[in-house]
Amino acid sequence: MAAILDHQEVGPRRPFLQRALDRLAPSKLMVPGFLLAWSLLVIVPLVVIVLFSFLQVRQFRVVYEPTLATWLSLIDSGRWMAVVRTLRIAITLTILEFLLAFPFALWLAKGCRSKTFKAAVITLLTIPFFLDAASRIIVWRSILGTNGAINTALVWLGVVDQPVEWLLYSEFAVHFGLLGTHFPTMVFPIFMSIALIDDDFIQASSDLGGSPAQTLFNVIVPLALPGIVAGVVFTLVPLMAAFVEPQLLGGGFVDLLGNSVNSALQQLKYPTAAALSTLVILLLGICLAALILVARRRTDIAAMFVAMRR
Amino acid sequence: MSTAAMETYSERTAAPPRARRRLGTSRHWTTLAKFAGGFAIVMIYIPLVWLAVMSFTANPLSGVPYPLTLQNYATLFADTRWRPPLNTSLLMSAGVALVCMVLSTLVGRALTRMPRPGASLLLVLMPLFVPGLTMGAALFIFLRTMLNLTLGLWSIFLAQLVWALPFCILLVLVVASRFDLRLLDAAEDLGASPWRRFWDIEMPILRPGILGSGIFGFLLSFNELPRSLFVRGIETTMPIYNWAMAASQQSQVPIIFSLTTILLAVTLPVMGAFFWVLFVKLDKN
């Protein structure tokens, strides 16, 4: 018996290359090895950037001496205004996106009967992930500008005498540009979590006399909560660091955290850039903690795959 | 249960069967939901349509699509400055796609074999939770300022890999998690070598996921801006070129319009077809 097993394991004289390939097959070191390299590439830079905000650069050399100078100058120079503005715009847009996305996701998951239509909408919402940001956003200039499409139409129709100035290079324009870009990240998680909800639960709720509103708030929202939290995180996180839209559509009036990081790096103020990025990471950490707290109670990651398979 | 509730309940059950009031089918809300989604989708696609229209006009940044001209395209083909960035991007994306295909296969199938993949998966997906700009700044400070390395194509490659790989691994995981591992045991019992088990049994099932991760990797890398912008050294990719031209208010803007229109004309049908097949197929399975 042992002899047969031996024979099977060694194999009857397979070529050297094949035997070498056999040894490469699922190795237990694969995942730990990859995760180590991955941490070096992802986690270490993030830790470094937090530590770096407590250092200073003198004559192009990093001085390894802990100091709060960067953080204090951040408060003195009024850069914290950018933080407040970023938070305000990011939260406003996240709420807007949620208001647009939740009813749509609910309808797409439970109301829409045509599978073709559903696939078409999902396709349309996936494509924007793969489009170049700068060229998409700059087009808004020719739509919103003082001699842009909207103003030309308004003046020609006689609605206004003078072109409307606040359409471009204002917070309005920045909101406008951000709205389209960040919609899919809100829809997808909510759509998936709602699609996961068993139709029977919803049926049971209405059979027991629940009004649509009661079904919505007592059945659907609690069950879709992980998706809602994920949608909020995936929308809020990139919004916190948006820099293309404010730069191209804000015309220098809308300085957000992302632009501050960008300009700080260009001015070689590395600790300042590090401190501003740390703020972003800090806010991200809070969001993630909330996500994990909520998600752990409700579901696990395995459920995400079930959702994807549908 | 209170008496009042009992009464309501019995009243409702006694009532003749009315039209099912289902969520998502009540009229006003449905209209509102469709309108909200339609509005957002229009907001995404208006710039693309307008971009294509304006690329045929004399002054793309004016709002009037008149007079129509092919001048921008003529200028584009006479100009050579956009070609090196495009070549860099194409090569870079092909490289990222290739590495993504290999790594996502190796890691994706290994993850599905782990008893508790939760924490590892979270680490793999970590870059999805970090804004691109923050990741770019972090990589720059780590590689350039801390380690004193000379940045260039290699650092752009790493930065794009950090962005693209999580998506690719997710895609392979979706396919791999549907794979019944007992098939491999069966093949082993029948005497198949590990390599044959992988190539003849696992590979045909994983192939759509691997192919998809190649396409995802290519597209994500081809359009990546915030990370590569910081770690580029002196190199320029297509999105960086577009960004520099758009942000500096140069006369190059008309060229970006026609160039992006050509790129969209090539990539949009490919993407549309790919995602269509992906979602329709996933739906059928």
Interface residues (C-beta under 8 A of the other chain):
Chain A: Q8 G11 R14 Q18 L21 D22 L24 A25 P26 M30 V31 F34 L35 W38 S39 L41 V42 I43 V44 P45 L46 V48 I49 F52 V57 V62 E97 L99 L100 A101 P103 F104 L106 W107 L108 A109 K110 G111 C112 K115 T116 K118 A119 A120 V121 I122 T123 L124 L125 T126 I127 P128 F129 F130 L131 D132 A133 A134 S135 R136 I137 I138 V139 W140 R141 S142 I143 G145 N147 G148 A149 I150 N151 T152 F176 L179 G180 T181 F183 P184 V187 I202 Q203 S206 L208 G209 S211 P212 T215 L216 I220 V233 F234 V237 P238 M240 A241 F243 V244 Q247 L248 G258 V261 N262 L265 Y270 A273 A274 S277 V280 I281 L284 C287 L288 D300 I301 F305 M308 R309
Chain B: T8 Y9 R12 R20 R21 R22 L23 G24 T25 S26 W29 T30 L32 A33 K34 A36 G37 F39 A40 I41 M43 I44 Y45 I46 P47 L48 W50 L51 M54 P60 L61 S62 G63 V64 L103 L106 V107 R109 A110 L111 R113 M114 P117 G118 S120 L121 L122 L123 V124 M126 P127 L128 F129 V130 P131 G132 L133 T134 M135 A137 A138 L139 F140 I141 F142 L143 T145 M146 L158 L161 V162 L173 V174 S177 R178 G191 S193 P194 W195 R197 F198 L219 L220 F222 N223 L225 P226 F230 M238 P239 N242 W243 M245 A246 A247 V253 I256 F257 L259 T260 L263 L264 T267 L268 M271 G272 F275 W276 F279 V280 L282 D283 N285
